[in-house]
């Protein structure tokens, strides 16, 4: 498909939907008690924001991406991705190898 084709956005949305559904099924995300809300991901166009509370979910993200990649040959460019570590997170070296290449930033201190 040529770049700029008017149908490319719709085709991308159809192609990425199985990956997003897989992530929603496999990740626990962030559970907010009031109001009861379960937040796993937010998507706008080709930008995806994952919300992960449990570090074990990061390994699941990598596994989901491997499954999706095997089926579609599509890949996430982790080097172009960025992350925000909020709370008591481990060192980046304890993350799955692919996720170590993300540009991780510490959260600002709020007083």
N, C-alpha and C positions, 0 to 999 in steps of 0.2 A: 504494500500500500504506500502510496506517495505521502510524503510529509505534508501536513496541512489539509489532507483530505477531510471533508466535513463529517464523514462517518467514523473516523478513527477514534474519537472520544467514546462513542457508543460501543465500538468493538473492544476498546480497552476495558470499559466498565464490565462487559460480559466476561472478558478473559480473567479479570482480577477477582471477580465475585467468589469463585470456588476457594481461592486462597483466603479471602477475608472470612468466609464461613468456617473454614478449617480452623483459623485462629480463634474465632469466637467459641467454637466447640472445645478447643484444647486448653485455653487459657482461663485462669480465674479472674484476672484483671483486678480491679479495685472495687470493693463492695462498700458503699456508703450506707449507713444505717438510716439517716433521716434526710430526705425521704429515701425509702429503700430503692437503691439504684445500683446497678451492676454495670460498670464501665470497663470495656475491654479495648475498644479502638474507635477512633474517629477518622473519617475519610473525606477528603475533598479533592476532586479531580484525581491527580496521580500522587497526592500526598497522603501518607498514612501515619497516624499517631497511635502508637501502642501504649497502653497504660498497664504496667506490670508492678504488682506489689510484692510478689514472691520471687526471689531470685531463681528458683527452680523453673519458673515460667520462661526464663530466657533460653534455657536449653530446649524447651518446647517450641519456642519461636524458631530456633535454628532447625529443629526437626521438621516443623511444618513447612519451612521454606525448602528443605531438601525434598520433601514429598512433592510439593508443587513444582519444583524445578525438574524433577524426574518426569513428571507428566507433561510439562509444557515447554521445557528448555528455557523458561524465564528465570532470571536471577535477581536478587536484591543486591544492589551495589552498597555493601556495608560501609565502604570507605567514604561514600558521599552522604552517609547517614549520621545523625547526631543524637545524643541521648542526654537526659538530665537526671542525675542521680539525686534523689531526695530521700533523706532519712539515713538509717544505718545500713549502708551498702558495703559489701566487701570490696576488695581491691579489684581493679579491672583484670588483673592476671587470673582471677578465679572464674572469669566468665568463659563461656564456650569460645573456641578459637576465632570463629567468624565474627563474633560480637566484640572481640577485643579491638577490632579495627575501627569501631565507631568512635567518633569524637565525643567523649564523655565530658560533661561539665558538672561541677558541683552546684547544688541549688544555692541561691543567695540566702543568707541568714535573715530571717524576718523577726523583728522585735516588736 
